[in-house]
């Protein structure tokens, strides 16, 4: 693996969720621990997040959200299939249930995704170089087609396909969460062709499910990266005449650092959730800024970058 050059995008998700999340992500970026962020445009602190990204020159993309809080499209705020009886999005599992029952109107999904791209453009002054889905909604059946169409229409090149090598061996993940992750993985496998057809790209390797929250540690991140690289290289056909120049592998590591939210501030219209109020966000932040993680990147020829550097 010595010859291997690794480009690692460390993406801080949920930028814009609340001021304390924004501050945590910015602190990570300034410490060289996060190299890219994904913005929730319907987050309560989205405008503040966009300002911070501009001030510190933080590479920023769109974290499309159809599951938490309120839509940004005016027309859909009152009467739409995307809302529950309380007038908010259906939630992480609720969205999936409504979808499987055929209750979601795909033209409304498209309308909201486009409204989020437009709002992102308004807040940041540019289109997102990458766009993924909050709670992985973008790889779900039906949604994946609409999502791909929107990316193609706006010329957004990159997305995330959450298939994590080694996930099946992570016995520390509680069964309910593990089942959810394996569902995400299956949906992702079924999405590859759709995204490919629309000319959308994503990094060679995705990591982030096995290293979330309290499961994050320096050794866990190293192991996840090493496992993924070994598996990836075993699948890549080696050239008949190996040339001396090195091969580049691209990886996205999804992270959720931040200082814990303090209610009622935060969220996407309906207040902050449990994960955002928990110490797990702070644990991620403290792990990511550890010097031994940074020095490991250097010794392993791992270069932190963003999607526009690919």
SULKA-V628647 format. One record per residue. N is the residue number from 1. RES is the residue in one small letter. OMEGA is omega in whole degrees, -180 to 180 (none if undefined). Layout:
# SULKA-V628647
N:RES:OMEGA
N:RES:OMEGA
This chain:
# SULKA-V628647
1:x:-176
2:x:-176
3:x:-171
4:x:171
5:x:-178
6:x:173
7:x:-175
8:x:175
9:x:176
10:x:-174
11:x:173
12:x:-180
13:x:172
14:x:173
15:x:-179
16:x:-176
17:x:175
18:x:-177
19:x:-178
20:x:175
21:x:180
22:x:-178
23:x:-180
24:x:-179
25:x:178
26:x:179
27:x:177
28:x:180
29:x:-178
30:x:178
31:x:-180
32:x:-175
33:x:177
34:x:-175
35:x:-171
36:x:176
37:x:-180
38:x:-170
39:x:170
40:x:-176
41:x:176
42:x:176
43:x:-176
44:x:-179
45:x:-177
46:x:-178
47:x:177
48:x:-180
49:x:-179
50:x:177
51:x:-180
52:x:180
53:x:-180
54:x:-178
55:x:-175
56:x:179
57:x:-179
58:x:177
59:x:-171
60:x:175
61:x:-174
62:x:176
63:x:-174
64:x:-172
65:x:176
66:x:-171
67:x:-177
68:x:176
69:x:-173
70:x:176
71:x:175
72:x:179
73:x:-176
74:x:-176
75:x:-174
76:x:-175
77:x:-174
78:x:-172
79:x:-178
80:x:-179
81:x:-178
82:x:-175
83:x:172
84:x:-175
85:x:177
86:x:178
87:x:176
88:x:172
89:x:-172
90:x:-178
91:x:-175
92:x:-180
93:x:180
94:x:179
95:x:-179
96:x:178
97:x:-180
98:x:180
99:x:-177
100:x:177
101:x:179
102:x:-176
103:x:-177
104:x:180
105:x:-175
106:x:177
107:x:175
108:x:175
109:x:-179
110:x:-180
111:x:-178
112:x:179
113:x:180
114:x:178
115:x:180
116:x:176
117:x:-180
118:x:180
119:x:176
120:x:-179
121:x:180
122:x:-176
123:x:-172
124:x:-177
125:x:177
126:x:175
127:x:179
128:x:175
129:x:177
130:x:-178
131:x:178
132:x:-175
133:x:173
134:x:-179
135:x:173
136:x:-180
137:x:-172
138:x:179
139:x:-179
140:x:177
141:x:-179
142:x:-179
143:x:-176
144:x:-180
145:x:-179
146:x:179
147:x:-180
148:x:179
149:x:-179
150:x:179
151:x:-179
152:x:-180
153:x:-178
154:x:-179
155:x:177
156:x:-169
157:x:-168
158:x:174
159:x:179
160:x:174
161:x:-171
162:x:172
163:x:-174
164:x:178
165:x:176
166:x:-178
167:x:-176
168:x:-179
169:x:-176
170:x:-174
171:x:180
172:x:-180
173:x:180
174:x:-172
175:x:-177
176:x:-180
177:x:179
178:x:178
179:x:179
180:x:-179
181:x:-179
182:x:174
183:x:178
184:x:-180
185:x:180
186:x:177
187:x:-179
188:x:177
189:x:-178
190:x:-178
191:x:-175
192:x:-178
193:x:-178
194:x:-179
195:x:-180
196:x:179
197:x:-179
198:x:176
199:x:-180
200:x:-177
201:x:177
202:x:-178
203:x:-179
204:x:-172
205:x:175
206:x:176
207:x:175
208:x:-179
209:x:-176
210:x:-175
211:x:-175
212:x:171
213:x:-174
214:x:179
215:x:-178
216:x:171
217:x:180
218:x:-178
219:x:177
220:x:178
221:x:178
222:x:-178
223:x:-180
224:x:180
225:x:-178
226:x:179
227:x:-177
228:x:-179
229:x:-180
230:x:-180
231:x:-179
232:x:-178
233:x:180
234:x:-179
235:x:-177
236:x:179
237:x:-180
238:x:-178
239:x:-179
240:x:178
241:x:-177
242:x:179
243:x:-177
244:x:-174
245:x:-173
246:x:179
247:x:177
248:x:176
249:x:179
250:x:-178
251:x:167
252:x:173
253:x:-180
254:x:179
255:x:-178
256:x:-179
257:x:176
258:x:170
259:x:-173
260:x:177
261:x:175
262:x:-177
263:x:6
264:x:-175
265:x:176
266:x:180
267:x:-176
268:x:-180
269:x:-179
270:x:177
271:x:-177
272:x:179
273:x:-176
274:x:-178
275:x:-176
276:x:178
277:x:-173
278:x:177
279:x:-175
280:x:177
281:x:-179
282:x:178
283:x:177
284:x:-179
285:x:-177
286:x:179
287:x:-175
288:x:-177
289:x:179
290:x:-178
291:x:-177
292:x:176
293:x:179
294:x:-177
295:x:176
296:x:178
297:x:-178
298:x:-177
299:x:-178
300:x:179
301:x:179
302:x:-177
303:x:178
304:x:-179
305:x:177
306:x:-176
307:x:-178
308:x:176
309:x:-177
310:x:none
